[in-house]
């Protein structure tokens, strides 16, 4: 069966779609078959990212490795059994369609609490949560005291992940391997950055996730989206000499993929 990777965080603007595209492309470049779904049915940032990649590849006449992206299939309301939820069935049908031909299925969740996101989290073998390096975003994981040092208790997203873990346990499935990565970190070692690191380490032990190396704030991530490109594609489009920032960003991605530690993946880019 395909290993299911869910990229989730109920707060918008955390970098989920950028992260999803880079993970999926890295796996594809290493020879793995990757199916992909975007559960943000309104905005479809990840789906648009993949579509931009397809258009650019065709226009440039080059072939870029990437995920096999699909929209959720439509299901007629009259095809549902009593008590069945249409969103559950659409997601189930999509996963069933992708499983036979892929090593991994990557699911990008919306930045809000939806039925689809809840179900996707319960399907996750690996859950990756990007978190902007701010206590505003940290609040989604846990409540913290005014000094930013004492954890007062889990917050809404952590509780949703806990519920997903309970559902998997009841179904006899393996526990979710939950990874939190810090995103858009500043280059300087500021007090807030240090406090965030300590708070995440404390929370990780308390509610059971791993903290992975994250991404620093870089303009290049925003520049790549219109062409559907990732950091790993730059040489393919004629960039002969990567600048220092791009080299550092590739190394950050490499360290993240290593830390996620997916089955059968040997990082070689």
SEBA-281259 format. One record per residue (C-alpha): x, y, z; residue in three letters. Coordinates in steps of 0.2 Angstrom, whole numbers, plus 5000, padded with zeros to 4 digits. Each point is the difference from the previous one (the first is absolute). Layout:
% SEBA-281259
X,Y,Z,ALA $
...
***
This chain:
% SEBA-281259
5000,5000,5000,UNK $
5006,5018,4997,UNK $
5007,5009,5014,UNK $
4988,5015,5004,UNK $
5008,5017,5004,UNK $
4989,5014,5006,UNK $
5006,5018,5000,UNK $
4988,5008,5013,UNK $
4998,5016,5010,UNK $
4983,5009,5003,UNK $
5008,5017,4998,UNK $
5001,5008,4983,UNK $
5017,5006,4994,UNK $
5011,4987,5008,UNK $
5008,4995,4984,UNK $
4991,4983,4998,UNK $
4998,5001,4981,UNK $
5019,5005,4998,UNK $
5005,4986,5011,UNK $
4989,4987,4992,UNK $
5007,5004,4983,UNK $
5018,4999,5006,UNK $
4997,4983,5009,UNK $
4991,4993,4985,UNK $
5012,5006,4988,UNK $
5015,4994,5010,UNK $
4992,4982,5001,UNK $
4997,5000,4982,UNK $
5017,5005,4996,UNK $
5007,4986,5010,UNK $
4990,4988,4990,UNK $
4984,4997,5010,UNK $
4983,5001,4993,UNK $
4990,5014,5009,UNK $
4981,5002,4999,UNK $
4994,5017,5006,UNK $
4983,5008,5006,UNK $
4995,5017,5005,UNK $
4986,5001,5013,UNK $
4998,5019,4999,UNK $
4986,4999,4988,UNK $
4998,5019,4999,UNK $
5018,5007,4998,UNK $
5009,4984,4994,UNK $
5018,5008,5002,UNK $
5008,4983,4999,UNK $
4990,4995,4985,UNK $
5004,5017,4991,UNK $
5018,4997,5004,UNK $
5000,4984,4991,UNK $
4990,5007,4986,UNK $
5013,5014,4998,UNK $
5014,4987,4999,UNK $
4991,4991,4986,UNK $
4997,5016,4990,UNK $
5018,5005,5002,UNK $
5007,4983,4996,UNK $
4990,5000,4984,UNK $
5004,5017,4995,UNK $
5019,4998,5003,UNK $
5000,4983,4992,UNK $
5008,4991,5015,UNK $
4994,4986,5011,UNK $
5001,5004,5019,UNK $
4997,4985,5012,UNK $
4985,5003,5012,UNK $
4984,4993,5008,UNK $
4986,4992,4991,UNK $
4986,5013,5005,UNK $
4982,4996,5000,UNK $
4984,5010,5006,UNK $
4988,4991,5011,UNK $
4988,4990,4990,UNK $
4982,5006,5000,UNK $
4987,4988,5008,UNK $
4981,5001,4996,UNK $
4990,5003,5016,UNK $
4988,4986,4996,UNK $
5015,4988,4999,UNK $
5003,5002,5019,UNK $
4993,4988,5013,UNK $
4990,5006,5015,UNK $
5012,5009,5012,UNK $
5014,5001,4988,UNK $
5009,5017,4998,UNK $
5004,5006,4982,UNK $
5017,5007,5005,UNK $
5005,4984,5008,UNK $
4996,4990,4984,UNK $
5008,5012,4989,UNK $
5016,4999,5009,UNK $
4999,4982,5002,UNK $
4997,4998,4982,UNK $
5015,5011,4996,UNK $
5012,4990,5011,UNK $
4994,4983,4993,UNK $
5003,5006,4983,UNK $
5018,5006,5004,UNK $
5006,4986,5011,UNK $
5003,4986,4987,UNK $
5012,5010,4990,UNK $
5010,5011,5012,UNK $
5013,4998,5014,UNK $
4993,5015,5009,UNK $
4984,5011,5000,UNK $
5003,5018,5006,UNK $
4984,5009,5006,UNK $
5001,5019,5002,UNK $
4987,5005,5013,UNK $
4991,5017,5001,UNK $
5004,5014,5012,UNK $
4984,4997,5009,UNK $
4990,4987,5010,UNK $
4990,4990,4987,UNK $
4993,4982,4999,UNK $
5012,4996,4987,UNK $
5015,5005,5010,UNK $
4994,4990,5015,UNK $
4998,4984,4990,UNK $
5017,5003,4991,UNK $
5009,5001,5017,UNK $
4993,4984,5005,UNK $
5007,4992,4984,UNK $
5018,5007,5003,UNK $
5014,4989,5002,UNK $
5011,5015,5001,UNK $
4994,5017,5005,UNK $
5010,5016,4996,UNK $
4995,5016,5008,UNK $
5009,5016,4994,UNK $
4999,5014,5013,UNK $
5005,5018,4998,UNK $
5013,5005,5012,UNK $
4988,5010,5011,UNK $
4990,4998,5016,UNK $
4985,5005,4990,UNK $
5001,4984,4990,UNK $
5006,4990,5016,UNK $
4983,5004,5008,UNK $
4993,4987,4988,UNK $
5010,4986,5008,UNK $
4999,5006,5018,UNK $
4996,5013,5012,UNK $
5015,5008,5008,UNK $
5003,5013,5014,UNK $
5003,5018,4998,UNK $
5019,4998,5001,UNK $
5000,4987,4986,UNK $
5008,4986,5011,UNK $
4986,4990,5009,UNK $
4989,4988,4990,UNK $
4982,5002,5007,UNK $
4992,4987,4989,UNK $
4996,4994,4983,UNK $
4991,5010,4987,UNK $
4987,4996,4986,UNK $
5011,4993,4987,UNK $
5010,4989,5013,UNK $
4983,4993,5006,UNK $
4995,4996,4982,UNK $
5016,4990,4997,UNK $
4997,4991,5017,UNK $
4982,4995,4993,UNK $
5008,4994,4984,UNK $
5012,4990,5010,UNK $
4986,4992,5010,UNK $
4991,4995,4984,UNK $
5015,4992,4993,UNK $
5003,4990,5016,UNK $
4982,4994,5000,UNK $
5002,4994,4982,UNK $
5016,4991,5005,UNK $
5011,5011,4989,UNK $
5018,5006,5003,UNK $
5001,5016,5010,UNK $
5002,5017,4991,UNK $
5018,5005,4999,UNK $
4998,5019,5003,UNK $
5013,5012,4995,UNK $
5000,5019,5003,UNK $
5011,5011,4990,UNK $
5004,5019,5003,UNK $
4997,5010,4985,UNK $
5005,5018,4995,UNK $
5013,5001,5013,UNK $
5011,5016,5002,UNK $
5018,4999,4997,UNK $
5005,5008,5016,UNK $
4999,4991,5017,UNK $
4987,5011,5008,UNK $
4992,4998,5017,UNK $
4983,4995,4992,UNK $
5009,4987,4989,UNK $
5009,4992,5015,UNK $
4983,5000,5010,UNK $
4991,4991,4986,UNK $
5013,4987,4999,UNK $
4999,4996,5019,UNK $
4981,5000,5000,UNK $
4999,4988,4985,UNK $
5012,4988,5008,UNK $
4990,5000,5016,UNK $
4984,4998,4991,UNK $
5007,4986,4989,UNK $
5004,4990,5015,UNK $
4982,5003,5008,UNK $
4989,4996,4985,UNK $
5011,4989,4989,UNK $
5008,5008,4984,UNK $
5017,5002,4993,UNK $
5008,5017,4996,UNK $
5008,5000,4983,UNK $
5012,5012,4993,UNK $
4990,5014,4991,UNK $
5002,5013,4987,UNK $
5007,5018,5002,UNK $
4990,5014,4992,UNK $
5005,5001,4982,UNK $
4993,5010,4985,UNK $
5004,4985,4988,UNK $
4985,4990,5007,UNK $
4988,5014,4994,UNK $
5009,5002,4983,UNK $
4998,4982,4996,UNK $
4981,4998,5001,UNK $
4995,5008,4983,UNK $
5010,4988,4990,UNK $
4997,4985,5012,UNK $
5018,4998,5004,UNK $
5009,4994,5015,UNK $
5018,5003,5006,UNK $
5004,4983,4992,UNK $
4996,5005,4983,UNK $
5011,5016,4998,UNK $
5014,4991,4991,UNK $
4988,4992,4988,UNK $
4994,5017,4994,UNK $
5017,5006,4997,UNK $
5006,5007,5016,UNK $
5019,4995,5000,UNK $
5006,5008,5016,UNK $
4988,5000,5015,UNK $
5002,5015,5012,UNK $
5005,4997,5018,UNK $
4981,5002,5005,UNK $
4994,4987,4988,UNK $
5014,4988,5005,UNK $
4995,5002,5019,UNK $
4982,4998,4996,UNK $
5004,4983,4991,UNK $
5009,4995,5015,UNK $
4986,5004,5011,UNK $
4988,4990,4989,UNK $
5012,4985,5000,UNK $
5001,5001,5019,UNK $
4981,5000,5002,UNK $
4998,4985,4988,UNK $
5013,4991,5010,UNK $
4991,5004,5017,UNK $
4983,4995,4993,UNK $
5008,4983,4998,UNK $
4987,4992,4988,UNK $
5001,4982,4997,UNK $
5011,4994,4985,UNK $
5007,5018,4997,UNK $
5019,5003,4999,UNK $
5003,5019,4998,UNK $
5011,5002,4985,UNK $
4997,5017,4993,UNK $
***
